[in-house]
Amino acid sequence: MTTAGPTSEMHWSRWGDPAEAGPLPESAFALVDAFLGTSETPSVAPEDVRLSEPLADELVAELAEIVGSEHVLLDHETRLHRTRGKSTPDLLKLRHGDGLDSPDAVVRPGTHDEVAAVIAWGVRRHVALVPFGGGTSVVGGLAA
């Protein structure tokens, strides 16, 4: 499960805002190809990424009592956008369709007291809580 702020404009399977995307210059592509080799490896569609099972209904209900049901999110897109970070291994797994270590739920507490209550709930229920900020996690901080 992750706790998260507002949805960012970051693409689900690569760095940056999709509205600012552009093609890799031919000279850069040639340089990468010369040193590493390249091949076309299109990503799977976001809806085809396999995610873990969502949080059990009983636990979702308990969280909803703390933060309100509208702040406990289980939908595919929200969970996908908080699966892993933006390190190369993370991105390659997601692009291939492997999101099996996705958060079971995304919880958005709105106050200090709600944050404290969610943490206390996680301790009581033995549920890993992973804070989610910008989502880069290039050092693996999003792994529970």
C-alpha positions as CSV (number, residue, x, y, z in Angstrom):
1,M,0.0,0.0,0.0
2,T,1.2,3.5,-0.7
3,T,0.3,6.9,0.6
4,A,0.3,9.6,-2.0
5,G,-0.3,13.1,-2.9
6,P,-2.0,14.4,-6.1
7,T,-1.5,12.6,-9.4
8,S,1.6,13.9,-11.3
9,E,2.0,14.3,-15.0
10,M,4.8,11.7,-15.0
11,H,4.3,8.9,-17.6
12,W,3.6,5.5,-16.0
13,S,6.5,3.7,-17.7
14,R,9.2,6.3,-18.3
15,W,10.5,9.7,-17.1
16,G,8.9,13.0,-17.9
17,D,5.7,14.6,-19.0
18,P,4.3,12.9,-22.1
19,A,3.2,16.3,-23.5
20,E,6.9,17.2,-23.7
21,A,8.1,14.0,-25.3
22,G,10.1,14.0,-28.5
23,P,12.1,11.6,-30.6
24,L,15.6,10.7,-29.6
25,P,17.9,12.5,-32.0
26,E,19.5,10.2,-34.6
27,S,23.0,11.1,-33.3
28,A,22.1,10.0,-29.8
29,F,20.4,6.9,-31.0
30,A,23.4,6.0,-33.0
31,L,25.7,6.5,-30.0
32,V,23.6,4.3,-27.8
33,D,23.4,1.6,-30.5
34,A,27.2,1.7,-31.0
35,F,27.9,1.0,-27.4
36,L,24.9,-1.1,-26.2
37,G,23.0,-2.2,-29.2
38,T,19.3,-1.3,-29.6
39,S,16.1,-2.9,-30.6
40,E,12.5,-1.8,-30.7
41,T,10.7,-3.0,-27.5
42,P,7.3,-1.3,-27.3
43,S,5.7,-1.3,-23.9
44,V,2.5,-3.1,-23.1
45,A,-0.6,-0.9,-22.8
46,P,-1.1,0.4,-19.2
47,E,-4.3,-1.6,-18.8
48,D,-2.4,-4.8,-19.7
49,V,0.1,-4.5,-16.9
50,R,-0.5,-7.3,-14.3
51,L,-0.9,-5.9,-10.8
52,S,-1.1,-7.6,-7.4
53,E,-4.4,-8.3,-5.8
54,P,-6.0,-5.3,-4.2
55,L,-6.2,-4.9,-0.4
56,A,-8.9,-7.1,1.3
57,D,-12.3,-5.5,1.6
58,E,-12.2,-5.7,5.5
59,L,-8.9,-3.7,5.5
60,V,-10.2,-1.2,2.9
61,A,-13.3,-0.6,5.1
62,E,-11.0,0.1,8.1
63,L,-9.0,2.6,6.2
64,A,-12.1,4.2,4.8
65,E,-13.2,4.9,8.4
66,I,-9.9,6.8,8.9
67,V,-9.6,8.8,5.8
68,G,-13.0,8.5,4.0
69,S,-13.7,6.0,1.2
70,E,-12.9,8.5,-1.5
71,H,-9.3,8.5,-0.3
72,V,-8.7,4.8,-0.4
73,L,-8.0,4.0,-4.1
74,L,-7.9,0.6,-5.6
75,D,-8.3,1.3,-9.3
76,H,-5.8,-0.1,-11.8
77,E,-4.5,3.3,-13.0
78,T,-3.9,4.8,-9.6
79,R,-2.1,1.6,-8.4
80,L,-0.1,1.3,-11.6
81,H,1.2,4.9,-11.3
82,R,2.6,4.1,-7.9
83,T,4.1,0.7,-8.8
84,R,7.9,0.9,-8.5
85,G,9.9,3.9,-9.3
86,K,11.8,5.2,-12.4
87,S,15.0,3.3,-12.2
88,T,16.0,1.4,-15.3
89,P,15.1,-2.1,-13.8
90,D,11.7,-0.7,-12.6
91,L,10.8,0.8,-15.9
92,L,11.8,-2.3,-17.9
93,K,9.7,-4.5,-15.7
94,L,6.7,-2.2,-16.1
95,R,7.1,-1.8,-19.8
96,H,7.1,-5.6,-20.1
97,G,3.8,-5.8,-18.1
98,D,5.1,-6.9,-14.7
99,G,3.5,-4.9,-12.0
100,L,3.0,-7.7,-9.5
101,D,4.6,-5.8,-6.7
102,S,2.1,-2.9,-7.0
103,P,0.6,-1.4,-3.9
104,D,-2.5,-3.2,-2.7
105,A,-4.2,0.3,-2.2
106,V,-3.3,3.9,-2.4
107,V,-4.4,5.9,0.6
108,R,-4.5,9.7,0.6
109,P,-4.7,11.0,4.2
110,G,-5.5,14.7,4.3
111,T,-4.4,15.8,7.8
112,H,-1.6,15.1,10.3
113,D,-4.1,13.2,12.5
114,E,-5.1,11.0,9.5
115,V,-1.5,10.3,8.7
116,A,-0.8,9.3,12.3
117,A,-4.0,7.1,12.3
118,V,-3.0,5.3,9.1
119,I,0.4,4.6,10.5
120,A,-1.1,3.3,13.7
121,W,-3.5,1.2,11.7
122,G,-0.5,-0.3,9.6
123,V,1.3,-1.2,12.8
124,R,-1.7,-2.8,14.3
125,R,-2.6,-4.7,11.2
126,H,1.0,-5.5,10.2
127,V,0.6,-3.8,6.8
128,A,3.7,-2.3,5.2
129,L,3.2,1.4,4.4
130,V,5.3,3.0,1.7
131,P,5.2,6.8,1.4
132,F,5.1,7.9,-2.2
133,G,6.4,11.4,-3.2
134,G,7.7,12.2,-6.6
135,G,7.9,8.5,-7.6
136,T,11.4,8.4,-8.9
137,S,12.7,5.8,-6.3
138,V,16.0,5.4,-8.1
139,V,17.4,3.9,-4.9
140,G,14.5,1.4,-4.4
141,G,12.7,3.3,-1.7
142,L,9.2,2.2,-3.0
143,A,9.9,-1.5,-2.3
144,A,7.9,-2.5,0.8
